[in-house]
Amino acid sequence: MLLGVHCSIKGSLHNAFNEAEFLGIDTFQIFTKNQRQWKEKIIDPAEKTIFKDISKQSNVKTIFSHASYLVNLATDDSRVQTLTHKSLIGEIQRCEDLGIAYVIIHPGSAKNTSKETGIKNGIRILKSILHKTKDSSVKILLENTAGQGSCIGYNFNQLRQLIDGVGSTRMGICFDTCHAFAAGYDIRTKNGFETTMEELDATVGLNALYAIHLNDSKGTLGSKLDRHEHIGKGKIGLEPFKQIMITLKHIPKILETPKEKHMDAKNLNVLRGLIEDV
């Protein structure tokens, strides 16, 4: 089914597999380090071996890493550019060590500069990172944003500019339902969802879509509010999630809904129920 959640690595990285087994999922996303600190983490050889061994024995088919929230490809701040560069190279190395094929990143904020300059900054930094990690097969997936503040990547054209500018087969995208809705893409109906996917295909190409973040939205259409809600409990409703479950079966889908007691299991059951009668 390629359906999962963001799993906790509390205690050790390989503990994510315990949560995955409990939930009966076949894909998941993790942070490989503290996502709110610049401090890098080196994977201990023993931890790497355990993680990879459990991965081979588990039912999990695909694992995603989500890069630090501090990463900012669009910034004009030279210090943050340097830290972003170092952080993403470290992230790719950890993914290589753990056998993780994809790292998902937010394109960042162009605060104190134009969004056009922010996109140019992102292209330059990504090109350098891919060159520094040229022996790696790890793909970098740009996640569409909600358009809050000075963020870039909230429309498909900006994502296309970034990917085309980098010009590498190691680039792709992650589509977030909440972010798309908050940015103004009306996916609430079957027709609206299909229109959005057609635009995504025409602009970026569905062949570049490697992951989907499944989140309902606390905010209204075009609100630019990045606030996730449980499936069917927000302003989006169930219809686009049904369409995703039916038409995009081959794309791994990750829940990033609020981490409240038993809610991951409930959200998964809602999604699974959407295709029971199909």
Stockholm file with secondary structure:
# STOCKHOLM 1.0

chainA/1-278         MLLGVHCSIKGSLHNAFNEAEFLGIDTFQIFTKNQRQWKEKIIDPAEKTIFKDISKQSNVKTIFSHASYLVNLATDDSRVQTLTHKSLIGEIQRCEDLGIAYVIIHPGSAKNTSKETGIKNGIRILKSILHKTKDSSVKILLENTAGQGSCIGYNFNQLRQLIDGVGSTRMGICFDTCHAFAAGYDIRTKNGFETTMEELDATVGLNALYAIHLNDSKGTLGSKLDRHEHIGKGKIGLEPFKQIMITLKHIPKILETPKEKHMDAKNLNVLRGLIEDV
#=GR chainA/1-278 SS CCEEEECCCTTCGGGHHHHHHHHTCSEEEECSSCTTCCCCCCCCHHHHHHHHHHHHHSSCCEEEEECCTTCCSSCCCHHHHHHHHHHHHHHHHHHHHHTCCEEEECCCBCTTSCHHHHHHHHHHHHHHHHHHTTTCCCEEEEECCCCCTTBCCSSHHHHHHHHHHHCCTTEEEEEEHHHHHHTTCCCSSHHHHHHHHHHHHHHTCGGGEEEEEECEESSCTTCCCCCEECTTSSSSCSHHHHHHHHHCTTSCEEECCCCCTTHHHHHHHHHHHTTTTC
#=GC SS_cons         CCEEEECCCTTCGGGHHHHHHHHTCSEEEECSSCTTCCCCCCCCHHHHHHHHHHHHHSSCCEEEEECCTTCCSSCCCHHHHHHHHHHHHHHHHHHHHHTCCEEEECCCBCTTSCHHHHHHHHHHHHHHHHHHTTTCCCEEEEECCCCCTTBCCSSHHHHHHHHHHHCCTTEEEEEEHHHHHHTTCCCSSHHHHHHHHHHHHHHTCGGGEEEEEECEESSCTTCCCCCEECTTSSSSCSHHHHHHHHHCTTSCEEECCCCCTTHHHHHHHHHHHTTTTC
//
